Amino acid sequence: MTKVLMIINGSAYGLDSTYNAIRLAASLSKREGVELTVFLMGDGVTAAVAGQKTPDGYYKLDRMIGTVVRNSGEILCCGTCIDARGIREDMLVDGARRSTMEELADRTLAADKTLVF
């Protein structure tokens, strides 16, 4: 089992790096032998807000995150970061949850690979 930690800092929309990171997370979550944790921090927590309204034909990060969750990946959101942006836990997509820097530190030490976007 390979433990992968992905840390995403960028805003939900406007940065290709956030979109590409979540695309990679979805692909990794489908792989046998991969245990994936995605930690959203800074503006990255906005990617986990449910029900986002985007123009027709535009990608929907909340749905893409759902792919990770459906494939047993974990979505953790920095509690300080969601508070600073006025995001409540009930606003997050199903499967995403509030987390802490202590949990991120634990996941970092346990990870075989850490990717930062």
Buried (B, 14 or more C-beta within 10 A) or exposed (E): EEBBBBBBBBBBBEBEBBBEBBBBBBBBBBEEEBBBBBBBBBBBBBBBBBEBEEEEEEEEBBEBBBBBBEBEBBBBBBBBBBEEBEBEEEBBBEBBBBBEEEBBEEBBEEBEEBBEB
